[in-house]
């Protein structure tokens, strides 16, 4: 059973949304990854939401550029959480999609993430956090992943600090020899 649905407004959005699928895979979360359009295939969008919700889907992630109405169209058809990922698909650099995704009427919220790949990753992380509210095993996996992030930052910091200390020592040695 898919716990998360990942909808893209166009097949051309797939490369930007692959990081979302990668995070969901790494956390062992079942999902559906497909294309549907609020404008070109509204009936398909409505049918997908109904079918997936009936099958137990808990979170919908919607990515779209330009007019970016996909997340809003999904939010109008479900009371499950909807996460929007605006995509930079026009000369406006994603500002159009960001505003279309974030400006929802009261009662039909869309949790809007960052643009493009960063937003795709964080949409998956946010979906996992939502699911983890009712899944202690997933919550434990999230905590373990975060601990790994902490460890990688600490290792990077130690490496940078060591290189900086070596540069400073080298400069002091050169300056003392003058």
N, C-alpha and C positions, 0 to 999 in steps of 0.2 A: 504494500500500500504506500502510495506517495504521500509524504507528510508535507512536502513543499512543492509548489508549482512555480516554475520559472518561465514567464512569458516574455517573448521579445516581439516588438512590433514589426520586425523585418528580419529576414535571413541574414542580411548584411550586418546585423547587430551581434551575431554569434561570437566573433572574436573578442568583442568587448565583454561579453557575458560568460565566457569560458571560465574566468577566475571564480565566478560564483559556483559553478558546477564543481570545480576543483575543491573548493572549501567544503561544500556539502559532501562530496565523496570522502574527503579526509576525515570527516566527522562521522561517517557511516549513516548519513541521513538519506532516506529514499526520496526521490524527487522526479518530477516530470519536467522536461526541458523542450519547449516548443515555440513555434511562431504563431501568433494570432494578432489581428489588428483591430483596434477600436473603430477604425473608419472603413477599412476594406472588407473586414469579415466580422461584423458585430454579432451575427448569429453564432458563428463559431466560438467567439469569445464567451458569449452567454452560455452556450452548451458546455464548453470546457469547465467553466466555473461551477455550473450545476453538477456535472458528472464528478468532478474532482472533489467537491465539497461533500457530495453524497458518499464518496469512497473514503472519506476520512482526511482529506487534505486540511491542514491547519493554518498554513501561511501561504500567501501569494506574493511572489516577487515579479514586478512588471518593469521592463526596460523599454524605453522608447525615446526617440529624438523628435526634434521639431515641435509639432503641436502636442505630442506626448500625452495623449488622452487615455492611453491604455490602462494605467493604474487607476484613474478615476472611473473608467468604465467598469473595471473589476470591482472597485470599492462600492459601486452602486448596486452590485449583484450579490454581495456577500457581507456578512458581519465578521468574518475572519479577518485577521490582520493583513493589510496590504502594504507592501514595501515598494517604493518607487525608486528606480535608478534612471535619472535623466541622462541621455546620451548626446554628445556633441556631434550632431549630424547635419548641421546647417552652417551657413556663414556667420551665424550669431554665436558660435562657439559653445552651444549648450545652454545659453542663458534662456532661450525660448523654452526648451524642455524643462529646465529647472523651475521656471516660474509656473509652467503648466502643471507640473507634478506637485509642487508645494502648495499651490493656491486652491484648496478644496473647500467646498461649502461645509458648514457645521453639520456634524452627524455622519459624514462620509470621509473620514480621515485617511490620508496616505502618509505613512512614515517615509519621508524622503531622505535618501542617502546622497552621497557625493556623486559626481559625474563619472561615467565610464568605468574603467577597470577597478579603481579604488572603491567606487560605489557598489560594484558587483560583488567584490569580496565582502564588504561590510554588510551588504544585504544578506548574504549567506550567514555571516556571524550573528546578525540580529535575528534572523529566522531561527538559528540554533538556540539563541538565548530564550526566545519565546517558547520553543518546544521544550527546553530544559526546565521550564517552570513545572512541568508535569512529568519529567523524566530524569530521575536522579542519576542514572548511568550517563546520560548525555551531559548533565551538569558536571559530573566528574571529568568527562573527556574535555569539556571546555576549560575547566580549571587546569588540567594537565597541559593543554595547549598554551594557555596564558603563562604558565610556569616556564614553558619552553621559550616563549617570547622574552621573558625576563632574563633567562639564562643567556640568550643570544645577544641581548643588549649589553649585559654585564661583560661578556667575552669581548664584544666589539669595543666597549669602553676601555677595558684593560689593554687591548692591543693599541688603541690610539694613544692612551696615556703613556705606555711604554715607549712608543715611537717618539712622542713629544719629549719625554725625559732624555732619550738618547740624543735628539737634536739639540736640546738645551746644553747638555753636557759637552757635546762636540763644539758648540759655539763658545762656551766658557773656556774650553781648552784652547781654542784658536785665539780668543781675546787675551788670555793670560800669557800667551807666548809672544805677544807683540811688544 
